[in-house]
Amino acid sequence: MADSTIWAVEPSGPLHGEVVVGGSKNAVTKLMAAALLADSPSWVTNAPAIGDVDITAAMLGSLGVGVAVEGGTVSLDPRSLTDSRVPVGYSGLNRIPILLLGPLLHALGEATVPLAGGDLIGSRPLDFHLQALRTLGAEVELTATGITAKTTGLRGARIRLPFPSVGATETVLLSAARAEGRTVLENAAIEPEVVELALFLQRLGVGIELRTDRRFVIEGKPRLSGARQRLGGDRIEAFSYLVAALATGGSVKVVGCAHDRLVTAVATLQRMGATFEIGDDDILVRADDGLRPIAVATSPHPGFMTDWQSPLVVLFTQTDGLSVMHETVFEDRLGYVGALQEMGARIQLFDQCLVGEACRFHEGSYLHSVVVQGRSALSGADLKMPDIRAGFAYLLAAATASGPSRITGVHQLERGYDRVLEKFQSLGLDVRPIT
């Protein structure tokens, strides 16, 4: 996806104000895919205004599904679903194609989807997905351009994931929903967005239990009915704006994301010295006495989320002292660091596991830990956003810099953040689009 838009950023001091976050980006498109399992329409409300919703809506429309996106509500009518082949033009745009395999197999007995895309942050192992589908009774073939699958009927099975992968967990939930019999999924991801998908499947009529040991038990149902569900607030967006306030020395109230989705995030920022005023539906952050350095390792929920990592590293550059980040979920999620170094950030990359236990990358050569020496006086720069989360980090770094910046590739940021330009402008940042 090409985009000629450039954002000009002129740092304007501390950010202050209020941000209402959108519904969860990591849940909305998964619920859209799940709607294909039903025999009647479904509605997803509080949907964020992001590019991924538009991409997924067009993708489902190409299959014959009736899709409308209007005023924060996505309506989906699967009764007109006729095509089992996702056009190859959707290859690499987001991660949804592979999640359509299960719903399409149930509806039409066959499916062909292009390879998944999304952020360039490391491998997203397809073998977890493909092995799960084969265990459930699908014949699956991986080609150079995509995945083809067929079945005479999926059947429940016992599956254990080698790693609690969010995407693979979602593939199993979507594929087991109408499979014959019971499916037991062990070592599953239990992120709030995964639970949102499970709750939606329950509303459709699927029998789902979440056990205390990362285990889902799914009782497949041959027939499911449409449902309506309101998305919870996006915890990544909420954390990103909390960090934006701290990095610029300001204070921001985030509205629309429940506190229970941000427990680890709040605790991490409290360790740095941030103070909070927490209401039923809002969180205000400030750091009147400054911030302390810390060491953090990412991990699956309920640990520190990998999607929170890049804005926190920018915050480290504005914190006095030595901070450390150890990325354990994706091996190549620190690619944005080079641009921060060019802006003046004092950051070193390492292939060792510098915080916590050794992770699955410890014997490889992946640069997956950073040491940040703050405080750094960042300079404005010309930046190109490589992906959604790095894109926010670049915009945040530009907001803290000592001079103007120009940012391209902004469609990446708009793919995952609801009305991000307007929200930063409302907080006082001088950012404007030019062409």
Secondary structure by P-SEA (a helix, b strand, c coil): ccccbbbbbccccccccccccccccccaaaaaaacccccbbbbbccccccaaaaaaaaaaaaacccccccccbbbbbccccccccccccccccccccccaaaaaaaaccccccccccccccccccaaaaaaaaaaacccccccccbbbbbccbbbbbbbbbccccaaaaaaaaaaacccccbbbbccccccaaaaaaaaaaaaabbbbbbccccbbbbbcccbbbbbbbbbcccaaaaaaaaaaaaaacbbbbbccccccccaaaaaaaaaacccccccccbbbbbcccbbbbbbbbbbccccccccccaaaaaaaaacccbbbbbbccccccccaaaaaaaaccbbbbbccccccccccccccccccbbbbccccbbbbbbcccccaaaaaaaaaaaaaccbbbbbccaaaaaacccaaaaaaaaacccccccc
